[in-house]
């Protein structure tokens, strides 16, 4: 069983989906602290940033963060995505519909989880096993906290999928499973998943052949 764990990002860029498509189980880890300026509520799209307005406090776990009372900004985000151009833009209909229905007070993690499921459907795939992971672990190293997450939700893990940046802190030998390091060097950092889905005849093939593992 191949497992990946990631925060429930807002319409994340294609390398995120490279992990989703490779994993048998994909854990949406919402028990970690919300950090301002991260990708949990924003995404680079068409040369600019789409940012969900949120109400959050320092040290608050992601699963407790809610959408702020800024309806005009929410509508602007939905309209921006609705204007995505491309031969296959109709694949994004469910994503656009969900964006138009986001309301102040909605739970951010739940909003992002729904959008993630809509995107995987837009890619033409049945969802990997997305598991909500609200586990709150504050003690130990990052590796120890990750080990606790995997032991709790996926005790049968054989392979853990992770980004190359995790080499700065992840001690693979302590995870008790094989670790695959992601190679994202060939992805275009300016292309959002929305643009890819709307313009690429086979977005899944594009994602899987553009990314790699070591």
Secondary structure, DSSP 8 states (H G I E B T S, - for coil): -EEEEE---SS--HHHHHHHHH-SEEEEE-SSB--TTSTTSEEEETTEEEE--EE--TT-BGGG-EE-S-HHHHHHHHHHHHT--STTGGGGHHHHHHHHT--TT-BHHHHHHHHHHHHHHHTT----EEEEE-----SS-HHHHHHHHHHHH-TT--EEEEEGGGGGT--GGGTTSEEEEEE-TTS-TT--HHHHHHH-TTHHHHHHHH-EE-
